Amino acid sequence: MEVEKQECCPKFHPEKWNEKTFAWDDKKFIKATVPTFFHIPLPPMIGNRITKMMKLAEDSKKLAADKENILVLFTDPHAFMSEIYLSVTDNVPNAVNTTLSGTFRGKVFDGAYNDIPKFIKQMDSYLQKRKEKAERYYVHYAYCPKCAKEAGHNYMVLFAQLEK
């Protein structure tokens, strides 16, 4: 008997995000945090937190119907905590609702999670050529570890929130 493969992560289209500019004006997200140890989170904790966030958004019908447009952004305000932002269409009951505003430059990278410092340096170089500077970085991982292995790519979009 053939078992139908359940879709986990939607197919990623790098051209949609690479070297693109996004102007967000109070773009809605729900937010959660996970503890880290020198920027290294415990993987099961991330999965559990994202699953809980997705359930809250789905149950309230505030998650985008088109899964390719859902963003899960990560940022590390310091070495012992990561923030997770899940894009939603409106405020979600029983969640920490927040917004992001500003101009964001996206650039796609393909590599290991621990390559992010190298990718940030490459992004800084790219921005410098454009006479721009990042105020803060957010990372969107296109695939979970299982889907990245199946796809043969570990795509991530580095979003630089540009200084005003």
C-alpha positions, 0 to 999 in steps of 0.5 A, a space after each residue: 500500500 502506498 502512503 501519501 506523503 504529507 506536506 510539511 513545508 511549502 516549496 520555496 521560491 528563492 526568486 520571490 525573496 532574493 534581493 527584494 525590498 519589502 516595506 512593512 507598515 505594521 505587518 502583523 505577527 505573533 511573537 514567542 521566545 525560546 531560551 538559547 545558549 550562546 545563540 544555540 536553541 534546543 531544536 525540540 523547543 523551537 519545534 514545540 513553540 512554532 507548533 503552538 504558534 501555528 495552532 493558535 493562528 490556525 484555530 483563530 483563522 488568522 493564518 494566511 491561506 497561502 502557506 508560501 506567504 507565511 513567514 516565521 522569522 527568528 532574531 537573537 536580541 542576545 546570546 541567551 534568547 531568540 524571538 520567533 515571529 509568525 506572520 498572521 492576518 490579524 490579531 490572534 487571541 491568547 497570543 503575543 500580538 505585535 507588528 513590524 514596520 520599516 524597510 526590509 531587504 531580503 537576500 536568500 542563502 543556502 547553507 548550514 544554520 551555523 553559517 549565519 554569521 558568514 551570511 550576515 557578513 555577506 549581507 553587510 557587504 551587499 548592503 554597503 554596496 547599496 549604501 545601506 546599513 542594517 539596523 537588525 536582522 531576521 532570518 526566515 528558514 524556508 524548510 524545517 530540518 527534515 524538509 531541507 534534507 529532502 529538498 537538498 537545500 537549506 534555504 534561508 532568507 536574511 531580512 535586514 531591517 534598514 536604518 532610517 
